[in-house]
């Protein structure tokens, strides 16, 4: 969508003129028919309300919309402004209208809030129609231009930052949405190469031979049943202090998960193309950081595999040796994400000695039972990191809920023949999965695990996304970098 900035409302030549409206403060100068229509529709400017109508101006019929952003001092004002921008675009995306002027003249916004309205609009406009060959004309997106009218000074600069984030979110959604015959370990790497080229990010890739030499028996054990070879992808962004220790983001990239020999039920298995949502979030976050030239040193690592059931697939009861030297009894081959992450965690620690590590993974169904699709689970060995991530979640709208770790849970994954097993009992599944990963954190490095299984995909539209991939994780990581590393 093309974005432009206009000064005064009279400058806008658009199919739709939309106003952001504070609660009980309908803009002055609106035609009486619009004011009366809004009143009868019980539109008062509350956050989330939208009203539209038609008036005659200068001999032409003009479509006018009002979107409520709530009280000026409202607690969730940034989120309300963002949702309003998204709601306006959702209303007109396939309406036949081709252009929209979003007038914020009377809304009393800061530059950052005005840029947030644009961010909401652009995020909600994202679609993936690459494989739709019979889409009817009235179902195709028509809205191509959005002009922001009357924005405060500094909005264009603020938008440059948010535009980078929007690009990162779009990239993550693209990766997560693509089918598994298009995105698999090798093509995931190539898609990242193409998208990150020229950004200043350095890419490193380990193939299976390199990983075998390093002793990554845990990750390779997951991959051995697939015709698609595994890859380990590292993306280096060094925009901070020269020589300063980086922060590492590590993503689970199971590009398709059948469950392996512990085969999943057929119903819904098609959703397992998004089991690489953690890796997708890391890739999108790295793109966002590079695009906005973040002043931080960040390493993004993605462990990329497919989990398939063929004659060479890993069996329940197999014992594998991880890069760390610890041995793992594989009780359930469908608990594969932790087997991928543990080797990726060991590698990034020994290769980069990061100051902090955050991993993201669609790791357990148990987290959805606990949190539904509203929060991602947070597990960490460091209270300060927990606070930083929780604040980033609140600031970005990608919220986290902290769960416990402890020795009682550690005992649940003890194995009678190996150092550990890859699953515990039925209860506390998300916690024992995190406890497993904690065993691979070296030298008390501050580490956090985000279980995002319930938040990377949506079965119904949300505030800033349609049904499908949400792009969860990109905004969270970007906010964490802004507030904890760049501040």
C-alpha positions in Angstrom: 0.0 0.0 0.0 1.4 3.4 -1.0 1.6 5.8 1.9 1.8 9.6 1.6 1.6 12.6 3.9 -0.7 15.6 3.3 -0.9 18.8 5.3 -4.5 20.0 5.4 -7.8 18.2 5.0 -8.6 20.2 1.8 -5.5 18.6 0.3 -7.0 15.1 0.3 -8.5 13.8 -2.9 -9.6 10.4 -1.9 -12.5 8.0 -2.3 -12.9 7.8 1.4 -12.1 10.5 4.0 -11.7 8.9 7.5 -11.3 10.7 10.8 -9.9 9.4 14.0 -12.3 10.5 16.7 -11.8 10.9 20.5 -14.6 9.9 22.7 -17.5 12.4 22.7 -15.6 14.7 20.4 -17.0 14.4 16.9 -14.8 16.7 14.6 -16.2 20.2 14.1 -17.4 21.1 10.7 -18.9 17.7 9.8 -22.2 17.9 7.9 -25.3 17.7 10.1 -26.4 14.5 8.4 -23.2 12.8 9.4 -23.4 14.0 12.9 -27.0 12.9 13.2 -26.2 9.6 11.5 -23.4 8.9 14.0 -25.6 9.8 16.9 -28.4 7.4 15.7 -25.8 4.7 15.2 -24.7 5.2 18.8 -21.2 6.2 17.7 -19.5 8.2 20.4 -15.9 7.7 19.6 -15.3 4.8 21.9 -12.3 2.7 21.0 -13.2 0.2 18.3 -16.3 2.0 17.0 -16.6 2.7 13.3 -19.3 4.7 11.4 -19.5 5.7 7.8 -21.9 7.6 5.5 -22.1 9.7 2.4 -22.3 13.5 1.9 -22.2 15.9 -1.0 -19.2 18.2 -1.2 -18.5 20.5 -4.1 -20.9 18.7 -6.3 -19.4 15.3 -5.6 -20.6 12.4 -3.3 -17.9 11.8 -0.7 -17.7 8.7 1.6 -16.8 9.8 5.2 -15.8 7.4 8.0 -15.3 7.9 11.7 -13.2 5.6 13.8 -13.2 5.9 17.6 -9.9 6.0 19.6 -11.4 6.4 23.1 -10.5 8.8 25.8 -7.3 11.0 25.2 -5.9 9.8 28.5 -7.0 6.2 28.0 -4.6 3.5 29.4 -4.5 1.6 26.0 -4.5 4.7 23.8 -1.6 3.6 21.5 -3.3 0.2 20.9 -6.7 1.9 20.3 -5.2 4.2 17.7 -3.5 1.3 16.0 -6.7 -0.7 16.0 -8.6 2.3 14.6 -6.2 2.5 11.6 -6.6 -1.2 11.1 -10.4 -1.1 11.3 -10.7 1.6 8.7 -8.5 -0.4 6.3 -10.4 -3.6 7.0 -13.7 -1.8 6.2 -12.5 -0.6 2.8 -9.8 -3.0 1.6 -12.0 -4.9 -0.8 -14.8 -2.3 -1.1 -13.9 -1.0 -4.5 -12.4 2.2 -3.1 -8.9 2.7 -4.3 -7.7 5.6 -2.0 -8.3 6.7 1.5 -7.4 9.9 3.4 -6.9 9.3 7.2 -7.4 12.7 8.8 -5.9 13.0 12.3 -6.1 16.8 12.5 -8.4 17.0 15.5 -7.3 13.8 17.3 -4.5 15.4 19.4 -2.0 12.6 18.5 1.8 12.6 19.0 4.0 11.8 16.0 4.5 8.2 17.4 0.7 7.7 17.8 0.0 9.0 14.3 2.6 6.6 12.9 0.9 3.9 15.0 -2.3 4.5 13.1 -0.4 3.9 9.9 1.2 0.8 11.3 -2.2 -0.7 12.2 -3.5 0.2 8.7 -0.6 -1.4 6.9 -0.6 -4.5 9.0 -4.3 -5.1 8.5 -3.9 -4.6 4.7 -1.5 -7.6 4.4 -2.8 -10.6 2.4 -1.4 -13.6 0.7 -3.2 -14.2 -2.5 -0.3 -15.7 -4.5 -2.1 -19.0 -5.1 -5.7 -17.6 -5.7 -6.4 -17.9 -9.5 -10.2 -17.7 -9.3 -10.7 -14.8 -6.8 -13.7 -12.8 -7.8 -13.3 -9.1 -8.5 -15.3 -8.0 -5.5 -13.1 -10.1 -3.3 -9.8 -8.6 -4.5 -8.1 -5.8 -2.6 -8.9 -2.5 -4.2 -7.4 -0.1 -1.6 -4.0 0.9 -2.9 -3.3 4.4 -1.5 -3.5 5.9 2.0 -2.8 9.5 2.8 -2.3 10.6 6.3 -3.7 14.1 6.7 -2.9 16.7 9.4 -0.3 14.6 11.2 2.0 16.4 13.7 5.6 17.2 13.0 7.9 14.3 13.2 5.3 11.7 12.0 7.2 10.9 8.8 10.4 10.1 10.8 8.4 8.0 13.2 6.8 6.2 10.3 10.2 5.2 8.9 10.8 3.2 12.1 7.3 1.6 12.1 7.5 0.9 8.4 10.6 -1.2 9.1 8.6 -3.2 11.7 5.7 -3.6 9.3 8.1 -5.0 6.7 9.4 -7.5 9.3 5.9 -8.6 10.3 5.0 -9.1 6.6 8.0 -11.2 6.0 7.2 -13.4 9.0 3.6 -13.8 7.8 4.8 -14.7 4.4 7.1 -17.4 5.7 4.5 -18.9 8.0 1.7 -18.8 5.4 3.6 -20.5 2.6 2.9 -24.2 2.2 5.5 -26.8 3.2 6.2 -27.7 -0.4 7.4 -24.1 -0.9 9.1 -23.3 2.4 11.4 -26.1 3.7 14.8 -25.8 5.3 16.8 -25.0 2.1 14.2 -22.6 0.6 13.7 -20.9 4.0 17.4 -20.0 3.9 17.2 -18.8 0.3 14.1 -16.7 1.0 16.0 -15.1 3.8 19.0 -14.5 1.6 16.9 -12.8 -1.0 15.0 -10.6 1.5 18.0 -9.6 3.6 20.3 -8.9 0.8 21.7 -5.3 1.0 20.4 -4.8 4.6 23.8 -5.2 6.2 23.0 -8.5 7.8 25.6 -11.2 7.4 24.2 -14.7 6.8 25.9 -18.0 7.8 24.5 -21.4 6.9 25.5 -24.8 8.3 24.5 -27.9 6.2 24.1 -31.4 7.6 27.8 -32.3 7.2 28.8 -29.3 9.2 26.3 -30.0 11.9 27.3 -33.6 12.1 30.9 -32.6 12.6 29.8 -30.4 15.4 27.9 -33.3 17.1 24.4 -31.9 16.6 22.8 -35.4 16.9 19.7 -34.1 18.5 18.7 -31.7 15.7 19.8 -34.2 13.0 17.8 -36.9 14.7 14.6 -35.0 14.0 15.6 -34.4 10.4 16.7 -37.9 9.5 13.2 -39.1 8.3 12.9 -36.3 5.7 14.1 -36.0 2.1 14.7 -32.3 2.8 18.1 -31.8 4.5 18.3 -29.7 7.7 19.9 -26.3 7.9 21.1 -24.0 10.6 20.8 -20.4 9.7 22.5 -17.5 11.5 21.9 -13.8 10.7 24.3 -11.3 12.2 23.3 -7.7 12.7 26.1 -5.7 14.4 24.7 -2.2 14.7 25.8 -1.6 18.3 29.0 -1.0 20.1 32.0 -2.6 18.3 33.0 -5.8 20.0 30.0 -5.7 22.4 28.4 -9.0 23.3 25.3 -9.6 21.2 21.9 -10.7 22.2 20.8 -13.9 20.5 17.3 -14.7 19.2 16.8 -18.5 18.5 13.8 -19.8 16.5 12.4 -23.3 16.1 12.0 -23.9 12.4 10.2 -27.2 11.9 9.0 -26.4 8.4 6.5 -29.3 8.6 5.7 -31.5 11.5 3.9 -34.8 11.0 4.9 -35.9 14.5 7.4 -38.4 12.9 6.8 -42.0 14.0 4.6 -40.6 16.8 2.3 -39.6 14.0 -0.2 -36.8 14.6 -3.9 -37.2 13.9 -4.7 -36.4 10.2 -7.3 -33.8 11.0 -5.7 -30.4 11.2 -2.2 -31.7 10.3 -2.1 -29.2 7.4 -1.7 -26.5 10.1 1.8 -27.9 10.9 3.3 -25.8 8.1 3.4 -23.0 10.7 5.5 -25.1 13.2 8.3 -22.9 12.0 6.7 -19.8 13.4 9.5 -19.2 15.9 12.1 -19.2 13.1 9.8 -17.0 11.0 9.6 -14.5 13.8 13.3 -14.4 14.2 13.8 -13.8 10.5 11.2 -11.0 10.4 12.7 -9.4 13.5 16.1 -9.3 12.0 14.8 -7.7 8.9 13.0 -5.1 11.0 16.1 -4.3 13.0 18.3 -4.0 9.9 15.7 -1.8 8.1 15.6 0.7 10.9 19.3 0.5 11.6 19.0 -0.6 15.2 21.9 0.4 17.4 22.3 -3.1 18.9 24.3 -6.3 18.2 21.8 -9.1 17.6 22.3 -12.7 16.3 19.3 -14.5 14.9 19.6 -18.3 14.7 17.0 -20.7 13.1 17.2 -24.4 13.4 15.4 -25.7 10.3 14.2 -29.2 9.8 11.2 -31.3 8.7 9.8 -34.0 10.9 8.7 -36.9 8.7 7.9 -40.6 9.2 9.9 -42.7 6.7 12.0 -45.9 7.1 15.0 -43.8 8.3 13.0 -41.8 10.8 13.9 -41.5 14.5 12.1 -44.1 16.6 10.5 -43.7 20.1 13.2 -45.1 22.5 16.2 -43.9 20.4 19.0 -42.2 22.3 20.7 -39.2 20.7 23.7 -37.2 21.7 23.3 -33.4 21.6 26.1 -30.9 20.7 26.5 -30.2 24.4 27.4 -33.9 25.0 24.3 -34.6 26.9 22.3 -37.6 25.9 18.5 -37.7 25.3 16.1 -40.6 25.3 13.5 -39.8 22.6 10.2 -40.9 24.2 8.0 -39.1 21.7 9.1 -38.1 18.3 6.4 -35.4 18.2 8.2 -33.5 20.9 10.8 -32.6 18.3 11.0 -28.8 18.7 13.1 -29.0 21.9 15.4 -31.4 20.2 16.1 -28.8 17.5 16.4 -25.9 19.8 18.8 -27.5 22.3 21.5 -27.9 19.6 20.8 -24.4 18.2 21.2 -23.0 21.8 24.5 -24.8 22.3 25.8 -23.6 19.0 25.0 -20.0 19.5 26.5 -19.9 23.0 29.7 -21.4 21.9 30.0 -19.4 18.7 28.9 -16.0 19.9 28.9 -16.1 23.8 25.8 -13.9 23.8 24.9 -11.7 26.8 21.3 -12.9 26.7 19.3 -15.4 24.8 15.6 -15.4 23.8 14.2 -18.4 22.0 10.8 -18.6 20.3 9.0 -21.8 19.5 5.6 -23.2 18.7 6.6 -25.8 21.2 3.6 -27.2 23.0 -0.2 -27.7 22.7 -0.3 -27.4 26.5 0.4 -23.7 26.3 -2.8 -23.2 24.3 -4.7 -25.1 27.0 -3.3 -22.7 29.6 -3.4 -19.4 27.8 -5.7 -20.0 24.8 -4.6 -17.6 22.0 -4.3 -14.4 24.0 -0.8 -14.7 25.5 2.5 -16.5 24.8 4.2 -18.4 27.6 7.3 -16.9 29.1 9.9 -19.1 30.9 13.2 -17.7 32.1 16.1 -18.1 34.5 16.5 -14.3 35.0 14.1 -11.9 36.6 15.4 -8.8 34.9 15.0 -10.4 31.5 11.5 -11.5 32.5 10.7 -7.8 33.3 12.2 -6.6 30.1 10.3 -9.0 27.9 7.0 -8.5 29.8 7.3 -4.7 29.3 8.1 -5.3 25.6 5.0 -7.5 25.3 2.8 -4.8 26.9 4.3 -2.1 24.7 4.0 -4.1 21.5 0.6 -5.7 22.2 2.2 -9.2 21.9 1.7 -10.1 25.6 3.5 -12.7 27.6 2.6 -14.6 30.8 5.3 -16.0 33.0 5.4 -19.6 34.1 7.6 -21.3 36.8 10.7 -23.4 36.4 12.2 -25.5 39.2 13.8 -28.7 40.3 10.5 -30.5 40.8 9.8 -30.2 37.1 13.4 -31.1 36.3 12.8 -34.5 37.9 9.9 -35.2 35.5 12.3 -35.5 32.6 14.9 -37.8 34.1 15.6 -40.9 32.0 16.6 -44.3 33.3 19.1 -44.8 30.5 20.2 -41.3 29.3 20.8 -37.9 30.8 17.2 -36.9 30.2 14.1 -37.8 28.2 12.4 -35.4 25.8 9.0 -35.5 27.4 7.7 -35.6 30.9 4.3 -36.8 32.2 1.0 -35.5 30.9 0.7 -32.6 33.3 2.8 -29.4 33.1 3.9 -30.1 29.5 4.9 -26.6 28.6 6.9 -26.3 31.8 8.8 -29.6 31.4 9.6 -28.6 27.8 11.1 -25.3 29.0 12.9 -27.2 31.8 14.4 -29.4 29.1 15.8 -26.4 27.3 17.2 -24.9 30.5 19.6 -27.8 30.7 21.4 -26.5 27.6 21.9 -23.0 28.9 25.6 -22.6 29.8 27.3 -20.4 32.4 24.1 -19.0 33.8 23.5 -17.0 30.7 20.3 -15.0 31.0 17.8 -16.9 28.9 14.1 -16.8 28.1 11.9 -19.3 26.3 8.7 -18.0 24.6 6.2 -20.7 23.8 4.2 -19.0 21.0 2.1 -22.0 19.8 -1.2 -20.2 20.5 -0.3 -16.9 18.9 1.3 -17.4 15.5 -1.9 -18.4 13.7 -5.4 -17.2 14.0 -8.6 -18.9 12.9 -10.5 -15.5 12.9 -9.5 -11.9 12.2 -7.8 -10.0 14.9 -7.1 -6.3 15.5 -4.3 -6.0 13.0 -4.5 -9.2 11.0 -6.9 -11.3 9.0 -7.3 -15.0 9.5 -4.0 -16.9 9.2 -0.5 -15.9 10.1 -0.3 -13.1 12.7 3.4 -12.3 12.6 3.6 -12.7 16.3 7.1 -12.1 17.8 8.5 -9.5 15.5 7.1 -6.5 17.3 7.8 -8.1 20.6 11.5 -8.6 19.8 11.8 -5.2 18.2 10.3 -3.5 21.2 12.7 -5.5 23.5 15.7 -4.3 21.5 14.4 -0.7 21.6 13.8 -0.6 25.3 16.4 -3.0 26.7 19.3 -2.6 24.3 19.1 0.8 22.7 17.6 2.9 25.5 
